[in-house]
């Protein structure tokens, strides 16, 4: 509880008070920590994980100011996630080579960090609201699954997750989306190409992001199962690693950036 409270306080203060350049440094730092943990999951030696993390952070810094490059990196991330989800949903998922997983992870982490920067540039309130989709989905899925869960969602990958929990999480996000978009003033609307979506389209986008969050969580669980570990790291006492806390956000943020900020 103490770790969670500290994380929330630091995050909110950083989100609403830091100037944009300082916020980008925070994003680069989070990306670097995630890259270290991902490198370890892929079997890199300790010194190589830090080199990998440095490369990820440098790529973020180099391209953070270019909306066009950010757009293409987010699209590349979306393609990687589609391939990962397709593999994950097969009866016997094929484990990619560690080099492939390492490269895919670099793109995914950089894309999420760039999206974190771009969405905040659009609106700090919007970024908080979008991240709330994942937090509410996770919390509702946990409580509903614990109380009524009976049918396993992906027993080979994450035995604790259930269909009842997932449905409960999605229903909670539906309520959250309707209330937030009705009550939060001047909340930006998403767009598909040149088409600006209104409330029904916005709620649909938020529901789709919630589904992506669930799949992102399962994918990270799959990666940890491949590596034979329970947590991605130990940087957060009682909460495991950074990837354990942001896994569901990794596919959500780039897609959200594409429809809101790019």
HUQUI-V169556 format. One record per pair of residues at least 24 apart in sequence whose C-alpha atoms are under 10 Angstrom apart, sorted by the first residue. I is the first residue (numbers start at 1). GAP is how many residues later the second one is. D is the distance in whole Angstrom. If there is no record, write none. Layout:
<<I	GAP	D> <I	GAP	D>>
//
This chain:
<<1	236	10> <1	237	9> <1	238	9> <2	235	9> <2	236	9> <3	233	7> <3	234	7> <3	235	8> <3	236	8> <4	232	9> <4	233	9> <4	234	9> <4	235	8> <7	229	9> <11	117	10> <12	112	10> <12	116	9> <15	105	8> <15	108	10> <15	109	6> <15	110	9> <15	112	9> <15	113	8> <16	104	9> <16	107	10> <16	108	6> <16	109	8> <16	112	10> <17	107	10> <19	102	10> <20	97	8> <20	98	10> <20	100	8> <20	101	7> <21	96	9> <23	93	9> <23	94	7> <23	97	9> <23	98	10> <24	36	9> <24	37	8> <24	40	8> <24	41	10> <24	89	8> <24	90	9> <24	92	9> <24	93	6> <24	94	9> <24	96	10> <24	97	10> <25	32	9> <25	35	10> <25	36	8> <25	92	10> <26	87	9> <26	91	9> <27	30	9> <27	33	9> <27	34	9> <27	37	10> <27	83	9> <27	85	9> <27	86	6> <27	87	8> <27	88	10> <27	89	7> <27	90	7> <28	25	10> <28	26	9> <28	28	8> <28	29	5> <28	30	8> <28	31	9> <28	32	6> <28	33	7> <28	36	10> <28	81	10> <28	82	9> <28	85	7> <28	86	9> <28	89	9> <29	24	9> <29	25	10> <29	27	10> <29	28	7> <29	84	9> <30	27	9> <30	79	9> <30	83	8> <30	212	8> <30	213	9> <30	216	10> <31	25	7> <31	26	6> <31	27	10> <31	29	8> <31	75	9> <31	77	10> <31	78	6> <31	79	7> <31	80	9> <31	81	8> <31	82	6> <31	83	9> <31	211	9> <31	212	10> <32	24	6> <32	25	6> <32	26	9> <32	28	10> <32	74	10> <32	77	9> <32	78	9> <32	81	10> <33	24	9> <33	200	10> <33	202	9> <33	208	9> <33	209	7> <33	210	8> <34	71	9> <34	72	9> <34	75	7> <34	76	10> <34	198	9> <34	199	9> <34	207	8> <34	208	6> <34	209	6> <34	210	9> <34	211	10> <34	212	9> <34	213	10> <35	67	9> <35	70	8> <35	71	7> <35	73	10> <35	74	7> <35	75	9> <35	207	10> <35	208	9> <36	196	10> <36	197	9> <36	206	10> <36	207	10> <37	194	9> <37	195	6> <37	196	6> <37	197	9> <37	198	10> <37	204	7> <37	205	8> <37	206	7> <37	207	10> <38	63	9> <38	64	7> <38	67	7> <38	68	8> <38	71	9> <38	182	10> <38	185	9> <38	186	9> <38	194	7> <38	195	9> <38	204	10> <38	205	8> <39	59	9> <39	60	10> <39	62	9> <39	63	7> <39	64	10> <39	66	8> <39	67	9> <39	193	10> <40	62	10> <40	187	9> <40	192	8> <40	193	9> <41	57	9> <41	60	9> <41	61	9> <41	179	10> <41	182	7> <41	183	7> <41	184	9> <41	185	8> <41	186	5> <41	187	9> <41	188	8> <41	190	10> <41	191	7> <41	192	9> <42	55	9> <42	56	5> <42	57	8> <42	58	9> <42	59	7> <42	60	6> <42	63	9> <42	181	8> <42	182	9> <42	184	9> <42	185	7> <43	55	7> <43	56	10> <43	59	9> <43	184	8> <44	54	9> <44	55	10> <44	58	9> <52	50	9> <52	51	10> <52	54	8> <53	53	9> <55	51	9> <55	55	10> <56	49	10> <56	50	6> <56	51	8> <56	53	8> <56	54	6> <56	57	10> <57	49	10> <57	52	9> <57	53	8> <57	56	9> <58	52	10> <59	47	9> <59	48	10> <59	51	7> <59	55	10> <60	49	9> <60	50	6> <60	51	8> <60	52	10> <60	53	7> <60	54	7> <60	57	10> <61	49	10> <61	52	10> <61	53	9> <63	47	10> <63	51	8> <64	46	10> <64	47	10> <64	49	9> <64	50	6> <64	51	9> <64	53	7> <64	54	8> <65	49	9> <65	52	9> <65	53	9> <66	48	10> <66	52	10> <67	47	9> <67	48	10> <67	51	8> <67	194	9> <67	195	7> <68	194	8> <69	45	10> <70	40	9> <70	41	7> <70	42	10> <70	43	10> <70	44	6> <70	45	8> <70	48	9> <70	184	9> <70	187	9> <70	188	9> <70	192	8> <71	40	9> <71	43	9> <71	44	9> <71	183	8> <71	184	10> <71	186	8> <71	187	7> <71	190	9> <71	191	6> <72	39	9> <72	186	10> <72	190	10> <73	34	7> <73	35	8> <73	37	8> <73	38	6> <73	39	9> <73	41	9> <73	42	10> <73	181	9> <74	33	8> <74	34	8> <74	36	9> <74	37	5> <74	38	8> <74	39	10> <74	40	8> <74	41	8> <74	177	9> <74	179	9> <74	180	5> <74	181	7> <74	182	10> <74	183	8> <74	184	7> <74	188	10> <75	36	9> <75	179	8> <75	180	8> <75	183	8> <76	28	9> <76	31	7> <76	32	8> <76	35	8> <76	178	10> <77	27	8> <77	28	9> <77	29	9> <77	30	6> <77	31	5> <77	32	9> <77	33	9> <77	34	6> <77	35	8> <77	173	9> <77	174	8> <77	177	7> <77	178	9> <78	29	10> <78	30	8> <78	33	9> <78	172	10> <78	173	7> <78	174	9> <78	176	7> <78	177	7> <79	29	10> <80	24	7> <80	25	9> <80	27	8> <80	28	8> <80	171	9> <81	27	8> <81	131	9> <81	134	9> <81	135	8> <81	138	9> <81	169	9> <81	170	7> <82	130	10> <82	169	10> <84	131	9> <84	132	9> <84	135	7> <85	127	9> <85	130	7> <85	131	8> <85	133	9> <85	134	7> <87	132	10> <88	66	9> <88	69	9> <88	127	9> <88	130	8> <88	131	7> <88	134	8> <89	65	9> <89	126	10> <91	65	10> <92	64	10> <93	129	9> <95	127	9> <95	128	9> <95	131	8> <96	130	10> <101	122	9> <105	145	10> <108	142	7> <108	143	8> <108	146	9> <109	134	10> <109	138	10> <109	141	7> <109	142	9> <109	145	10> <110	140	10> <110	144	10> <111	139	8> <111	140	9> <111	142	8> <111	143	6> <111	144	10> <111	146	10> <112	134	10> <112	137	8> <112	138	5> <112	139	7> <112	140	8> <112	141	6> <112	142	5> <112	143	9> <112	144	10> <112	145	9> <113	137	9> <113	140	8> <113	141	9> <114	139	9> <114	140	8> <114	143	9> <115	135	9> <115	137	9> <115	138	6> <115	139	5> <115	140	8> <115	141	8> <115	142	5> <115	143	8> <115	145	10> <115	146	8> <115	147	9> <116	133	10> <116	134	10> <116	137	7> <116	138	8> <116	140	9> <116	141	8> <117	136	10> <117	140	9> <117	144	10> <118	135	10> <118	136	9> <118	138	10> <118	139	7> <118	140	10> <118	142	9> <118	143	6> <118	144	8> <119	134	8> <119	135	9> <119	137	8> <119	138	6> <119	139	9> <119	140	10> <119	141	7> <119	142	6> <119	143	9> <120	137	10> <120	141	9> <121	140	8> <122	66	8> <122	135	9> <122	138	8> <122	139	6> <122	140	10> <123	63	10> <123	64	8> <123	65	8> <123	137	10> <123	138	9> <125	59	9> <125	60	10> <125	61	10> <125	62	8> <125	63	9> <126	58	9> <126	60	9> <126	61	6> <126	62	7> <126	63	9> <126	134	9> <127	126	9> <127	129	9> <127	130	9> <127	133	10> <129	47	9> <129	48	9> <129	51	8> <129	52	10> <129	55	9> <129	58	9> <129	77	10> <130	47	9> <130	76	8> <130	79	9> <130	80	10> <130	119	9> <130	122	9> <130	123	8> <130	126	8> <131	78	10> <131	79	10> <131	82	10> <131	115	10> <131	117	10> <131	118	7> <131	121	8> <131	122	8> <131	125	10> <132	41	9> <132	44	9> <132	45	10> <132	78	10> <133	36	9> <133	37	9> <133	39	9> <133	40	6> <133	41	9> <133	43	8> <133	44	8> <133	73	7> <133	74	8> <133	76	8> <133	77	6> <133	78	10> <133	80	8> <133	115	10> <133	116	9> <133	119	9> <134	35	9> <134	36	10> <134	39	8> <134	72	10> <134	75	8> <134	76	6> <134	77	9> <134	78	9> <134	79	6> <134	80	8> <134	83	10> <134	112	9> <134	113	10> <134	114	7> <134	115	7> <134	118	8> <135	34	10> <135	38	9> <135	75	10> <135	78	9> <135	110	10> <135	111	10> <135	113	9> <135	114	9> <136	33	7> <136	34	9> <136	35	10> <136	36	7> <136	37	6> <136	40	8> <136	74	9> <137	28	9> <137	29	8> <137	30	9> <137	31	8> <137	32	4> <137	33	6> <137	34	8> <137	35	6> <137	36	6> <137	37	10> <137	39	10> <137	70	10> <137	73	7> <137	74	9> <137	76	8> <137	77	8> <137	111	10> <138	27	9> <138	28	8> <138	30	10> <138	31	6> <138	32	9> <138	34	10> <138	35	10> <138	72	9> <138	75	9> <138	76	8> <138	79	9> <138	110	9> <139	26	9> <139	29	9> <139	30	7> <139	33	9> <140	25	7> <140	26	8> <140	27	9> <140	28	6> <140	29	5> <140	30	8> <140	31	9> <140	32	6> <140	33	9> <141	24	4> <141	25	5> <141	26	7> <141	27	5> <141	28	4> <141	29	8> <141	30	9> <141	31	9> <141	73	9> <142	24	9> <142	26	9> <142	27	8> <143	25	9> <143	26	9> <144	24	6> <144	25	8> <145	24	9> <153	65	9> <154	64	8> <154	68	10> <156	65	10> <156	66	9> <156	69	9> <157	61	7> <157	62	8> <157	63	9> <157	64	6> <157	65	5> <157	66	9> <157	67	9> <157	68	7> <157	69	9> <158	59	9> <158	60	7> <158	61	9> <158	62	10> <158	63	6> <158	64	8> <158	67	9> <159	62	10> <161	53	10> <161	57	9> <166	44	10> <166	45	9> <166	48	7> <167	44	10> <169	38	10> <169	41	8> <169	42	9> <169	45	9> <170	36	10> <170	37	7> <170	38	9> <170	39	10> <170	40	7> <170	41	7> <170	44	9> <171	36	9> <171	39	10> <172	35	10> <172	38	10> <173	30	9> <173	33	8> <173	34	7> <173	36	10> <173	37	7> <173	38	10> <174	29	7> <174	30	8> <174	32	8> <174	33	6> <174	36	9> <175	28	9> <176	27	9> <176	30	9> <176	31	10> <177	25	8> <177	26	5> <177	27	9> <177	28	9> <177	29	7> <177	30	8> <178	24	9> <178	25	6> <178	26	10> <178	28	10> <179	24	10> <188	72	7> <188	73	9> <189	70	9> <189	71	7> <189	72	10> <190	66	8> <190	67	9> <190	68	9> <190	69	5> <190	70	5> <190	71	8> <191	67	9> <191	68	5> <191	69	6> <191	70	9> <191	71	10> <192	66	9> <192	67	6> <192	68	9> <193	65	10> <193	66	8> <193	69	10> <196	63	9> <196	64	10> <197	62	10> <205	50	10> <205	51	9> <205	54	9> <206	46	10> <206	50	9> <208	44	9> <208	47	10> <209	39	10> <209	40	9> <209	42	8> <209	43	6> <209	44	9> <209	46	8> <209	47	8> <210	38	9> <210	39	9> <210	42	8> <211	37	9> <211	40	10> <211	41	9> <212	36	7> <212	37	8> <212	38	9> <212	39	6> <212	40	6> <212	41	10> <212	43	9> <213	33	10> <213	34	8> <213	35	4> <213	36	6> <213	37	8> <213	38	7> <213	39	6> <213	40	9> <214	33	9> <214	34	6> <214	35	9> <214	37	10> <214	38	10> <215	32	9> <215	33	7> <215	36	8> <215	37	10> <216	30	9> <216	31	6> <216	32	5> <216	33	7> <216	34	7> <216	35	6> <216	36	8> <217	26	10> <217	27	8> <217	28	9> <217	29	9> <217	30	5> <217	31	5> <217	32	8> <217	33	9> <217	34	9> <218	29	9> <218	30	8> <219	28	8> <219	29	9> <220	24	8> <220	26	10> <220	27	6> <220	28	8> <220	30	10> <221	26	9>>
//
